[in-house]
Amino acid sequence: MKELCVHTSPSSSASAGCPAGQSSASSSHTRPIGPPRVVSGGPAVDMDPLGPEYVSMCLLADDSYQKLALETMEELDWCLDQLETIQTYRSVSDMASNKFKRMLNRELSHLSEMSRSGNQVSEYISNTFIEKQNELELSCPVPKSRERKRRQGQKQQQQQQSGMMTQISGVRKVSHTPIICGSTNNRFGVKTDQEELLSKDLEGINKWGLNIFKVAEHSHNRPLTSIMYSIFQERDLMRTFKIPTDTFVTFMVTLEDHYHSDVAYHNSLHAADVAQSTHILLSTPALDEVFTDLEILAAIFAAAIHDVDHPGVTNQFLINTNSELALMYNDESVLENHHLAVGFKLLQGDNCDIFQNLTKNQKQTLRRMVIDMVLATDMSKHMSLLANLKTMVETKKVTSSGVLLLDNYTDRMQVLRNMVHCADLSNPTKPLELYRQWTDRIMDEFFHQGDRERERGMEISPMCDKHTASVERTQVGFIDYIVHPLWETWADLVHPDAQDILDTLEDNRNWYQRMIPQSPSPPFYTSDGESGQPGELEGGPVASKFQFELTLDDQDEQDVGGERTAMETAGGVILQQHAHDRDAAERAARDISPAET
C-alpha cells in the first residue's frame, strides 16, 4: 500500500482539500513551500517533517486517500489490460491491404501496356487475386454472332435450372462397392492389393513433398480417404473425439466420391494434397502445442472439404453464366460457399456423422472455424490475407522457447486461415517432379474452361486460351507476384522452420525460368505495331530473383542514377520493385497463371 502525504503552504490550506487529479485556482507553484501538513477532513495541521507525529500520520494516512489510491491503481491496471488486448492489427491490416492492392494495380497497369501477353498477365492477377468492388460499367457493343451465342448459352443454362433451389446441388446418393464397404479393417481405410507400396508411400505422411500421385495409384484412386485416415491415426484424432472407424471411412469415401474425377485439377488428389500440407504446417516447431485438438480437427477437415463438388470452372465463369450457384450465393465466394454446404450436408448421410460424439458447443465452434477457413480459400481474398499475415508478423510474440504466443481465438484463427491458404498455394514449393504435374493439370482445366467460353461466344478468361498461353512464363510470374510474397511472409512468422520450403520454391522458379527460351509464345508487338525480334522474347534475359519483395522500412519513391526503386508503405508493408529488373519481369510474367486457383 502506498501512503499519501501532502506538502503545502500555510496559505493554501483550502486548496489542499481538492480531490485527486484537480487543482485549486488559488494554488500556485510559485508560492513558497512551507512545512509538511496532513489533511484529515479537518483543519490542516503544521507538522515537523522530521518529527514522530508526521511519520505516524504518513503511516496512518486517511482512509479516503488510501481508497482513492487503490481505485486509481485499479483503473490504471484496467487501462493497461485494454491496451494490451486491443487487436490493432485489424485496422492496420485493412490499410495495408488497400495500399498493397493499389500498388500492385499500378505495376500491373504498367505491365499491361508493354505487350499483349503482359495484358493477359495483368488481367489474370487482377481478376483472380484482387477482390473487386462493385462498379457501374457502361455496356460496350458486342458482335452480333457473339451475342447470339451468348443468348443461346443463357437459354440452355435456364433450362437446366428449371428445378427448385431448395436443395443443395451436387449432393447425391452414393452406393459403395463391397471393396470399399469392407475397408474398415484395412491399415489405411481402403482395400488395395498394393498395400505394401501404399504403406511405403505413406511413410512420408509427416514430410513436405509426399508424392500424392503414387498414393492415388496404390490406393485404387482413393488418395483423400487414405491420406485422411493416416493423418487421423497419426494425430490420434479418432480416439480423442470418439469417431467410429467405420463412420470415418464411410464419410471419407462419400466425400471423395463428391469430388469430380473428370476435373483435371480440383479433384480429390488436390484435396488430399492440401490436407497433408496443412497437417505438416500444423506440426511446425514454432506452432508446437499452440492449437487445441478441436482447432487441429477443424483445420484438417476444412482442407479435406475445401473444393468438394468443384465443377472445374472459376467463380467468375459461374457469375457470368448466371449459374444456379451464383444466384444462390449472390455472387459472393460462390464455390467456397458451395463446398461448405456440400461438406456439411454429407455429414447427415447414413453413418457419415464423424462429429456425432462432440458436444453441442464443440460442434458449433468447429463449424464456425471450418466456415472461416474455407471461405479464406477464395483467391480474391489473397491480398487481404497477405496483408493481415504480414502485419501479424510485425506484432508477433514468442515464448522463451521460441514458440508463437497466440493467446486468443482471433489470433489463432488468423494463422489457421493463412495456413490453409498457404497449403492451397503450395504446389510451387513441392519437388519439381510434382510441381510440373500440378501445373499441367491446372492448365488443362483452364483450357477446358476457355473452350466452353469460346463455344458460348463469351470473352475468354485470361490464361484460359490454349492458343495464346505460355506455361513456363506463367509460372515464373505466378511465383514472383503471388506465391513467393505469401510464403516468405509465412516463413517470417515461423522462422526458421520454412527455409527449406523457400529454397525449393526458388529452385523451381529458376527451372521454369531456364525453360522459357524453349517455350513458344505469341508474337510481341511494339507500340508502333511492328513485331519484336524473336530474341527479345525467346532469348532475352529474365530476372534471376523474385520481382516483388515485402520489406518493413518506410521509404519513398526515389530515383537514383537512373535506377528507380518504387516503394509504397502499407501499414508497415512495402512492396519493392527494382527498375533494372522491370523489363525482365515483363518477360518473365508474359502469361502468368497459378498452379492452382
C-alpha positions as CSV (number, residue, x, y, z in Angstrom):
1,M,0.0,0.0,0.0
2,K,1.3,3.4,-1.0
3,E,0.8,6.2,1.7
4,L,-0.2,9.7,0.6
5,C,1.4,12.6,2.3
6,V,0.6,16.2,1.3
7,H,3.1,19.1,1.3
8,T,1.5,22.5,1.2
9,S,2.0,26.1,2.3
10,P,0.0,27.7,5.1
11,S,-1.9,29.9,2.8
12,S,-3.1,27.1,0.6
13,S,-4.9,25.1,3.2
14,A,-8.2,25.5,1.4
15,S,-6.9,24.1,-1.8
16,A,-5.3,21.2,-0.1
17,G,-8.7,19.5,0.2
18,C,-9.2,19.4,-3.6
19,P,-10.0,15.9,-5.0
20,A,-7.2,14.0,-6.6
21,G,-6.5,14.9,-10.1
22,Q,-7.9,18.5,-9.6
23,S,-6.0,21.7,-8.7
24,S,-7.4,24.8,-7.0
25,A,-7.3,28.1,-8.7
26,S,-5.8,29.7,-5.6
27,S,-2.8,27.3,-5.5
28,S,0.3,28.2,-7.4
29,H,3.7,26.6,-7.9
30,T,5.3,30.0,-7.3
31,R,4.3,30.2,-3.7
32,P,6.9,29.3,-1.1
33,I,6.6,25.8,0.2
34,G,6.1,25.5,3.9
35,P,6.4,22.7,6.3
36,P,4.5,19.4,5.6
37,R,0.9,19.3,6.5
38,V,-1.6,16.4,6.6
39,V,-5.3,16.9,5.7
40,S,-7.7,14.6,7.5
41,G,-11.0,16.2,6.7
42,G,-10.5,18.9,9.4
43,P,-8.1,21.8,9.7
44,A,-4.7,21.4,8.2
45,V,-2.1,20.7,10.8
46,D,1.5,22.0,10.6
47,M,4.0,19.3,11.4
48,D,7.7,18.9,11.8
49,P,8.8,16.8,8.7
50,L,11.3,15.0,10.9
51,G,9.1,14.6,14.0
52,P,7.4,11.4,15.1
53,E,3.9,12.9,14.6
54,Y,4.5,13.5,10.9
55,V,5.9,10.0,10.4
56,S,3.0,8.5,12.3
57,M,0.4,10.4,10.2
58,C,2.1,9.2,7.0
59,L,1.8,5.6,8.1
60,L,-1.8,6.1,9.1
61,A,-3.0,8.2,6.1
62,D,-6.6,9.0,5.8
63,D,-8.8,6.0,4.7
64,S,-10.4,8.1,1.9
65,Y,-7.0,8.8,0.3
66,Q,-6.0,5.1,0.6
67,K,-9.2,4.1,-1.1
68,L,-8.7,6.7,-3.8
69,A,-5.2,5.5,-4.4
70,L,-6.4,1.9,-4.7
71,E,-9.2,2.9,-7.1
72,T,-6.8,4.8,-9.2
73,M,-4.3,1.9,-9.4
74,E,-7.2,-0.4,-10.4
75,E,-8.3,1.9,-13.2
76,L,-4.7,2.2,-14.5
77,D,-4.4,-1.6,-14.5
78,W,-7.7,-1.9,-16.4
79,C,-6.5,0.7,-19.0
80,L,-3.2,-1.3,-19.4
81,D,-5.2,-4.5,-19.9
82,Q,-7.3,-2.9,-22.6
83,L,-4.3,-1.5,-24.4
84,E,-2.7,-5.0,-24.4
85,T,-5.8,-6.8,-25.7
86,I,-6.9,-4.3,-28.4
87,Q,-6.4,-6.0,-31.7
88,T,-4.8,-3.1,-33.5
89,Y,-3.6,-5.3,-36.4
90,R,-7.2,-5.3,-37.8
91,S,-7.3,-1.7,-38.9
92,V,-3.7,-1.6,-39.8
93,S,-4.1,-4.7,-42.0
94,D,-7.0,-3.1,-43.8
95,M,-4.9,-0.1,-44.6
96,A,-2.0,-2.4,-45.7
97,S,-4.3,-4.4,-47.9
98,N,-5.7,-1.4,-49.7
99,K,-2.3,0.1,-50.3
100,F,-1.0,-3.2,-51.4
101,K,-3.8,-3.6,-53.9
102,R,-3.3,-0.1,-55.3
103,M,0.4,-0.6,-55.6
104,L,0.1,-3.9,-57.4
105,N,-2.6,-2.5,-59.7
106,R,-0.2,0.3,-60.7
107,E,2.5,-2.2,-61.5
108,L,0.1,-4.4,-63.4
109,S,-1.2,-1.4,-65.4
110,H,2.3,-0.7,-66.5
111,L,2.9,-4.3,-67.5
112,S,-0.3,-4.5,-69.5
113,E,0.8,-1.6,-71.7
114,M,4.0,-3.3,-72.7
115,S,2.7,-6.4,-74.6
116,R,-0.4,-8.5,-75.4
117,S,0.8,-11.2,-73.1
118,G,1.6,-8.7,-70.5
119,N,-2.0,-7.6,-70.7
120,Q,-3.1,-11.2,-70.1
121,V,-0.9,-11.3,-67.1
122,S,-2.3,-8.2,-65.6
123,E,-5.9,-9.3,-66.2
124,Y,-5.4,-12.7,-64.7
125,I,-3.8,-11.5,-61.5
126,S,-6.3,-8.7,-61.1
127,N,-9.3,-10.8,-61.8
128,T,-8.2,-13.7,-59.6
129,F,-6.3,-12.4,-56.6
130,I,-7.7,-8.9,-56.0
131,E,-11.2,-8.6,-54.7
132,K,-13.3,-6.3,-56.9
133,Q,-15.6,-3.6,-55.7
134,N,-18.9,-3.2,-57.3
135,E,-18.7,-0.7,-60.2
136,L,-21.2,0.6,-62.7
137,E,-19.9,-0.2,-66.2
138,L,-21.2,1.2,-69.5
139,S,-22.1,-1.6,-71.9
140,C,-20.0,-1.9,-75.0
141,P,-21.2,-3.0,-78.4
142,V,-21.0,-6.8,-78.8
143,P,-20.6,-8.5,-82.2
144,K,-23.9,-10.0,-83.3
145,S,-22.5,-13.5,-83.7
146,R,-21.1,-13.5,-80.2
147,E,-24.3,-12.0,-78.7
148,R,-26.4,-14.8,-80.4
149,K,-24.2,-17.5,-78.9
150,R,-24.3,-15.8,-75.5
151,R,-28.1,-15.8,-75.6
152,Q,-28.3,-19.4,-76.6
153,G,-25.9,-20.3,-73.8
154,Q,-28.1,-18.4,-71.3
155,K,-31.2,-20.2,-72.6
156,Q,-29.6,-23.6,-72.1
157,Q,-28.5,-22.6,-68.6
158,Q,-32.0,-21.5,-67.7
159,Q,-33.5,-24.8,-68.9
160,Q,-31.0,-26.7,-66.8
161,Q,-32.0,-24.6,-63.8
162,S,-35.8,-25.1,-64.1
163,G,-35.8,-27.1,-60.8
164,M,-36.2,-25.7,-57.3
165,M,-33.2,-24.3,-55.5
166,T,-34.3,-25.6,-52.1
167,Q,-31.8,-28.4,-52.1
168,I,-28.0,-28.3,-52.1
169,S,-27.0,-29.2,-55.6
170,G,-24.3,-31.7,-56.1
171,V,-25.2,-33.9,-53.2
172,R,-26.2,-37.4,-54.4
173,K,-26.8,-40.8,-53.1
174,V,-23.6,-42.9,-53.3
175,S,-23.6,-46.7,-53.4
176,H,-20.3,-48.0,-52.1
177,T,-18.9,-51.1,-53.7
178,P,-18.2,-54.1,-51.4
179,I,-14.5,-53.4,-51.8
180,I,-14.9,-50.0,-50.1
181,C,-17.5,-51.0,-47.6
182,G,-15.2,-53.7,-46.3
183,S,-12.3,-51.4,-46.0
184,T,-12.6,-50.5,-42.3
185,N,-10.4,-53.4,-41.4
186,N,-7.6,-52.2,-43.6
187,R,-4.5,-50.4,-42.4
188,F,-5.2,-47.2,-44.4
189,G,-9.0,-47.2,-44.6
190,V,-9.1,-48.6,-48.2
191,K,-8.9,-52.1,-49.6
192,T,-6.0,-52.5,-52.0
193,D,-3.8,-55.2,-53.4
194,Q,-0.8,-52.9,-53.2
195,E,-0.9,-52.3,-49.5
196,E,2.9,-52.6,-49.1
197,L,3.5,-50.0,-51.8
198,L,0.9,-47.7,-50.2
199,S,2.5,-48.3,-46.8
200,K,5.8,-47.1,-48.2
201,D,4.2,-44.1,-49.8
202,L,2.6,-43.1,-46.5
203,E,5.8,-43.3,-44.6
204,G,6.2,-39.7,-45.8
205,I,2.9,-38.6,-44.2
206,N,4.9,-36.3,-41.9
207,K,7.2,-34.9,-44.7
208,W,6.8,-32.0,-47.0
209,G,6.5,-33.2,-50.6
210,L,4.7,-36.5,-50.2
211,N,4.0,-38.0,-53.7
212,I,0.2,-37.9,-53.7
213,F,0.1,-39.3,-57.2
214,K,1.7,-42.5,-56.0
215,V,-0.7,-42.7,-53.1
216,A,-3.6,-42.4,-55.6
217,E,-2.1,-45.2,-57.8
218,H,-1.6,-47.6,-54.9
219,S,-4.9,-46.9,-53.1
220,H,-7.3,-47.7,-56.0
221,N,-7.6,-43.9,-56.6
222,R,-8.6,-43.2,-53.0
223,P,-5.9,-40.6,-52.1
224,L,-8.1,-38.5,-49.9
225,T,-9.5,-41.4,-47.9
226,S,-6.1,-43.0,-47.3
227,I,-4.4,-39.6,-46.5
228,M,-7.1,-38.5,-44.1
229,Y,-7.1,-41.9,-42.4
230,S,-3.4,-41.8,-41.9
231,I,-3.4,-38.2,-40.6
232,F,-6.2,-39.0,-38.1
233,Q,-4.4,-42.1,-36.9
234,E,-1.1,-40.2,-36.6
235,R,-2.7,-37.5,-34.6
236,D,-5.0,-39.9,-32.6
237,L,-8.0,-37.8,-33.5
238,M,-10.4,-40.7,-33.8
239,R,-9.8,-41.7,-30.2
240,T,-9.8,-38.1,-28.9
241,F,-13.1,-37.3,-30.5
242,K,-14.6,-40.8,-30.3
243,I,-15.0,-41.2,-34.0
244,P,-16.0,-44.8,-35.0
245,T,-13.7,-46.1,-37.6
246,D,-16.5,-47.4,-39.9
247,T,-18.2,-44.0,-39.7
248,F,-15.0,-42.2,-40.6
249,V,-14.3,-44.4,-43.6
250,T,-17.9,-44.1,-44.8
251,F,-17.8,-40.3,-44.7
252,M,-14.4,-40.1,-46.3
253,V,-15.4,-42.4,-49.2
254,T,-18.6,-40.4,-49.6
255,L,-16.7,-37.1,-49.6
256,E,-14.2,-38.4,-52.1
257,D,-17.0,-39.6,-54.4
258,H,-18.3,-36.0,-54.5
259,Y,-15.0,-34.7,-56.0
260,H,-15.2,-34.9,-59.8
261,S,-12.8,-37.4,-61.3
262,D,-13.2,-35.8,-64.7
263,V,-11.9,-32.4,-63.4
264,A,-8.2,-32.2,-64.1
265,Y,-7.0,-30.2,-61.1
266,H,-9.7,-29.6,-58.5
267,N,-10.3,-33.2,-57.6
268,S,-9.6,-35.5,-54.6
269,L,-5.9,-35.5,-55.5
270,H,-5.8,-31.8,-54.8
271,A,-7.9,-32.1,-51.6
272,A,-5.6,-34.9,-50.3
273,D,-2.5,-32.7,-51.1
274,V,-3.9,-29.7,-49.3
275,A,-4.9,-31.8,-46.3
276,Q,-1.5,-33.4,-46.0
277,S,0.2,-30.0,-46.4
278,T,-2.0,-28.5,-43.7
279,H,-1.0,-31.4,-41.5
280,I,2.6,-30.6,-41.9
281,L,2.2,-26.9,-41.3
282,L,0.4,-27.6,-38.1
283,S,3.4,-29.5,-36.9
284,T,5.9,-26.8,-37.4
285,P,8.0,-26.3,-34.3
286,A,7.1,-22.6,-34.0
287,L,3.4,-23.7,-33.6
288,D,4.1,-26.5,-31.2
289,E,1.1,-27.0,-28.8
290,V,-0.3,-23.6,-29.9
291,F,-3.6,-25.1,-31.2
292,T,-6.2,-27.1,-29.4
293,D,-7.3,-30.6,-30.6
294,L,-10.5,-29.1,-31.8
295,E,-8.8,-26.4,-33.9
296,I,-6.5,-29.1,-35.4
297,L,-9.5,-31.2,-36.3
298,A,-11.2,-28.2,-37.9
299,A,-8.2,-27.2,-40.0
300,I,-7.7,-30.7,-41.4
301,F,-11.4,-31.2,-42.0
302,A,-11.6,-27.8,-43.8
303,A,-8.7,-28.8,-46.0
304,A,-10.4,-32.0,-46.9
305,I,-13.7,-30.4,-48.0
306,H,-12.4,-27.1,-49.3
307,D,-13.0,-27.9,-53.0
308,V,-15.7,-30.7,-52.9
309,D,-18.0,-30.8,-55.9
310,H,-15.8,-28.3,-57.8
311,P,-17.1,-28.1,-61.4
312,G,-13.7,-27.2,-62.9
313,V,-14.6,-23.5,-63.7
314,T,-14.0,-20.3,-61.8
315,N,-16.3,-18.2,-59.7
316,Q,-16.3,-15.6,-62.4
317,F,-17.4,-18.1,-65.0
318,L,-20.4,-19.1,-62.8
319,I,-21.3,-15.5,-62.3
320,N,-21.0,-14.6,-66.0
321,T,-23.2,-17.6,-67.0
322,N,-25.9,-16.8,-64.3
323,S,-25.4,-20.2,-62.9
324,E,-27.7,-21.6,-60.1
325,L,-24.8,-21.5,-57.6
326,A,-24.1,-17.8,-58.4
327,L,-27.8,-17.0,-57.9
328,M,-27.9,-19.0,-54.7
329,Y,-24.9,-17.3,-53.1
330,N,-25.4,-13.8,-54.6
331,D,-22.1,-13.9,-56.5
332,E,-20.1,-13.9,-53.2
333,S,-17.5,-16.6,-52.9
334,V,-19.8,-18.8,-54.9
335,L,-17.7,-22.0,-55.0
336,E,-16.4,-21.7,-51.5
337,N,-19.9,-21.4,-50.0
338,H,-21.0,-24.4,-52.1
339,H,-18.0,-26.5,-50.9
340,L,-19.0,-25.8,-47.3
341,A,-22.7,-26.6,-47.9
342,V,-21.9,-29.9,-49.6
343,G,-19.2,-30.8,-47.0
344,F,-21.5,-30.3,-44.0
345,K,-24.6,-31.8,-45.8
346,L,-22.7,-35.1,-46.4
347,L,-22.3,-35.4,-42.6
348,Q,-26.0,-36.0,-42.5
349,G,-25.8,-39.2,-44.6
350,D,-26.2,-42.7,-43.3
351,N,-23.3,-43.5,-40.9
352,C,-21.4,-40.3,-42.0
353,D,-21.5,-38.1,-38.9
354,I,-17.9,-38.2,-37.8
355,F,-18.7,-35.5,-35.2
356,Q,-21.6,-37.3,-33.5
357,N,-19.8,-37.5,-30.2
358,L,-18.8,-33.9,-30.0
359,T,-20.7,-31.7,-27.5
360,K,-23.1,-29.1,-28.9
361,N,-20.6,-26.3,-28.1
362,Q,-17.8,-28.2,-29.8
363,K,-19.9,-28.7,-32.9
364,Q,-20.8,-25.0,-33.1
365,T,-17.2,-23.9,-32.6
366,L,-15.9,-26.4,-35.2
367,R,-18.5,-25.3,-37.8
368,R,-17.6,-21.7,-37.3
369,M,-13.9,-22.3,-37.7
370,V,-14.3,-24.5,-40.8
371,I,-16.5,-21.9,-42.5
372,D,-13.9,-19.2,-41.7
373,M,-11.1,-21.3,-43.2
374,V,-12.8,-22.5,-46.3
375,L,-14.1,-19.0,-47.2
376,A,-10.5,-17.8,-46.9
377,T,-9.6,-20.1,-49.8
378,D,-11.4,-17.7,-52.2
379,M,-8.4,-16.4,-54.1
380,S,-9.9,-12.9,-54.4
381,K,-9.2,-12.6,-50.6
382,H,-5.5,-13.3,-51.2
383,M,-4.3,-9.7,-50.8
384,S,-6.2,-9.1,-47.6
385,L,-4.9,-12.4,-46.1
386,L,-1.4,-11.5,-47.1
387,A,-1.6,-8.0,-45.5
388,N,-3.1,-9.5,-42.3
389,L,-0.4,-12.1,-42.1
390,K,2.4,-9.5,-42.7
391,T,1.0,-7.3,-40.0
392,M,0.8,-10.2,-37.6
393,V,4.5,-11.0,-38.3
394,E,5.4,-7.5,-37.1
395,T,3.4,-7.8,-33.9
396,K,4.1,-11.4,-33.1
397,K,5.0,-12.5,-29.6
398,V,7.0,-15.6,-28.8
399,T,7.6,-17.6,-25.7
400,S,11.1,-18.1,-24.2
401,S,11.3,-21.4,-26.2
402,G,10.6,-19.7,-29.5
403,V,7.0,-20.9,-29.8
404,L,4.5,-18.3,-31.1
405,L,2.3,-16.9,-28.4
406,L,-1.3,-16.9,-29.8
407,D,-3.3,-16.4,-26.6
408,N,-6.7,-15.6,-28.1
409,Y,-9.1,-17.2,-30.6
410,T,-8.8,-14.3,-33.2
411,D,-5.1,-14.6,-33.5
412,R,-5.2,-18.4,-33.8
413,M,-7.8,-18.2,-36.5
414,Q,-5.8,-15.6,-38.4
415,V,-2.9,-18.1,-38.5
416,L,-5.1,-21.1,-39.4
417,R,-6.8,-19.2,-42.3
418,N,-3.4,-18.3,-43.8
419,M,-2.1,-21.8,-43.1
420,V,-4.9,-23.4,-45.3
421,H,-4.4,-20.7,-47.9
422,C,-0.7,-21.4,-48.0
423,A,-1.4,-25.2,-48.3
424,D,-3.8,-24.3,-51.2
425,L,-1.0,-22.4,-52.9
426,S,1.8,-24.9,-52.1
427,N,2.3,-26.6,-55.5
428,P,5.3,-24.4,-56.5
429,T,7.0,-25.3,-53.1
430,K,6.9,-29.1,-53.8
431,P,9.6,-31.1,-55.6
432,L,9.8,-30.2,-59.2
433,E,8.5,-33.5,-60.4
434,L,5.3,-33.0,-58.5
435,Y,5.0,-29.3,-59.3
436,R,5.1,-29.9,-63.0
437,Q,2.3,-32.4,-62.8
438,W,0.1,-29.9,-60.9
439,T,0.9,-27.2,-63.5
440,D,-0.1,-29.5,-66.4
441,R,-3.4,-30.3,-64.6
442,I,-4.4,-26.7,-63.8
443,M,-3.6,-25.5,-67.4
444,D,-5.7,-28.3,-68.8
445,E,-8.6,-27.2,-66.6
446,F,-8.1,-23.6,-67.6
447,F,-8.1,-24.5,-71.3
448,H,-11.2,-26.6,-70.9
449,Q,-13.0,-23.5,-69.4
450,G,-11.6,-21.4,-72.3
451,D,-13.1,-23.9,-74.8
452,R,-16.5,-23.6,-73.1
453,E,-16.3,-19.8,-73.2
454,R,-15.4,-19.9,-76.9
455,E,-18.4,-22.2,-77.6
456,R,-20.7,-19.9,-75.8
457,G,-19.5,-16.8,-77.6
458,M,-18.1,-15.4,-74.3
459,E,-14.9,-13.5,-73.9
460,I,-12.2,-16.0,-73.0
461,S,-10.9,-15.6,-69.5
462,P,-7.2,-14.7,-69.0
463,M,-4.9,-17.7,-69.2
464,C,-7.8,-19.9,-70.5
465,D,-7.0,-19.6,-74.2
466,K,-4.9,-22.6,-75.3
467,H,-3.8,-20.7,-78.4
468,T,-2.0,-17.9,-76.6
469,A,-1.0,-19.1,-73.1
470,S,2.7,-19.9,-72.4
471,V,3.1,-22.2,-69.4
472,E,6.7,-21.5,-68.4
473,R,6.3,-17.8,-68.3
474,T,3.1,-18.1,-66.3
475,Q,4.8,-20.0,-63.5
476,V,7.7,-17.6,-63.2
477,G,5.3,-14.7,-62.9
478,F,3.0,-16.5,-60.6
479,I,5.7,-17.3,-58.2
480,D,7.1,-13.7,-58.3
481,Y,3.8,-11.9,-57.8
482,I,1.7,-14.3,-55.7
483,V,3.4,-17.4,-54.2
484,H,6.8,-16.0,-53.0
485,P,5.4,-12.9,-51.1
486,L,2.9,-15.2,-49.3
487,W,5.4,-18.0,-48.4
488,E,8.1,-15.5,-47.5
489,T,5.7,-13.9,-45.0
490,W,4.7,-17.3,-43.6
491,A,8.4,-18.2,-43.2
492,D,8.9,-14.9,-41.3
493,L,6.1,-15.9,-38.9
494,V,7.5,-19.4,-38.2
495,H,11.2,-18.5,-38.7
496,P,13.4,-20.5,-39.3
497,D,11.1,-23.5,-39.9
498,A,10.1,-22.9,-43.5
499,Q,13.5,-22.1,-45.0
500,D,13.7,-25.4,-46.9
501,I,10.3,-24.6,-48.5
502,L,11.6,-21.2,-49.7
503,D,14.7,-22.9,-51.1
504,T,12.6,-25.3,-53.1
505,L,10.4,-22.5,-54.3
506,E,13.4,-20.6,-55.6
507,D,14.8,-23.7,-57.3
508,N,11.5,-24.3,-59.1
509,R,11.3,-20.8,-60.2
510,N,14.8,-20.9,-61.7
511,W,13.9,-24.1,-63.5
512,Y,10.9,-22.6,-65.2
513,Q,12.9,-19.5,-66.0
514,R,15.5,-21.6,-67.8
515,M,12.8,-23.3,-69.8
516,I,11.4,-20.0,-71.1
517,P,13.6,-19.9,-74.3
518,Q,12.3,-23.3,-75.3
519,S,8.7,-22.4,-75.0
520,P,6.8,-21.0,-78.0
521,S,4.9,-17.8,-77.2
522,P,2.6,-15.4,-79.1
523,P,4.3,-12.6,-81.0
524,F,5.2,-9.4,-79.2
525,Y,4.1,-6.2,-80.9
526,T,5.7,-2.9,-80.2
527,S,3.7,0.3,-79.8
528,D,4.1,1.1,-83.5
529,G,2.7,-2.3,-84.5
530,E,5.9,-3.9,-85.6
531,S,6.8,-7.3,-84.4
532,G,9.6,-7.5,-81.9
533,Q,12.7,-9.6,-82.6
534,P,12.5,-13.2,-81.5
535,G,15.5,-12.8,-79.3
536,E,13.6,-10.3,-77.3
537,L,11.1,-13.0,-76.2
538,E,12.9,-16.3,-76.6
539,G,16.4,-15.4,-75.8
540,G,16.2,-12.2,-73.8
541,P,17.3,-12.1,-70.2
542,V,14.9,-12.8,-67.4
543,A,15.2,-11.8,-63.8
544,S,17.2,-14.1,-61.6
545,K,15.5,-13.0,-58.4
546,F,11.9,-12.6,-57.2
547,Q,10.4,-9.5,-58.6
548,F,8.5,-8.4,-55.5
549,E,9.8,-8.2,-52.0
550,L,7.9,-7.4,-48.9
551,T,10.1,-5.3,-46.6
552,L,9.5,-3.3,-43.4
553,D,11.2,0.0,-43.9
554,D,9.4,3.2,-44.6
555,Q,10.9,4.7,-47.8
556,D,9.6,7.0,-50.5
557,E,9.8,6.6,-54.2
558,Q,13.2,7.7,-55.4
559,D,15.3,7.9,-58.5
560,V,18.9,7.2,-58.0
561,G,21.3,7.4,-61.0
562,G,18.7,6.2,-63.5
563,E,17.7,3.2,-61.3
564,R,14.2,3.6,-59.9
565,T,13.2,2.0,-56.7
566,A,9.4,2.1,-56.3
567,M,8.1,1.6,-52.8
568,E,4.8,2.2,-51.1
569,T,4.2,1.8,-47.4
570,A,1.1,-0.1,-46.3
571,G,0.9,0.0,-42.6
572,G,4.5,-1.2,-42.4
573,V,4.2,-3.4,-45.5
574,I,6.2,-2.4,-48.5
575,L,6.3,-3.9,-52.0
576,Q,9.6,-3.2,-53.7
577,Q,10.4,-3.5,-57.3
578,H,13.8,-2.5,-58.8
579,A,13.6,-0.7,-62.2
580,H,16.6,-2.6,-63.6
581,D,14.5,-5.8,-63.2
582,R,11.3,-4.3,-64.7
583,D,12.0,-5.4,-68.3
584,A,13.0,-8.8,-67.1
585,A,9.9,-9.0,-65.0
586,E,7.7,-8.3,-68.0
587,R,9.4,-11.1,-70.0
588,A,9.2,-13.5,-67.0
589,A,5.5,-12.8,-66.4
590,R,4.2,-13.0,-70.0
591,D,1.4,-15.4,-69.3
592,I,1.1,-15.7,-65.6
593,S,-1.3,-18.2,-64.1
594,P,-1.2,-20.1,-60.9
595,A,-0.6,-23.8,-60.4
596,E,-3.9,-23.6,-58.6
597,T,-6.9,-21.3,-58.1
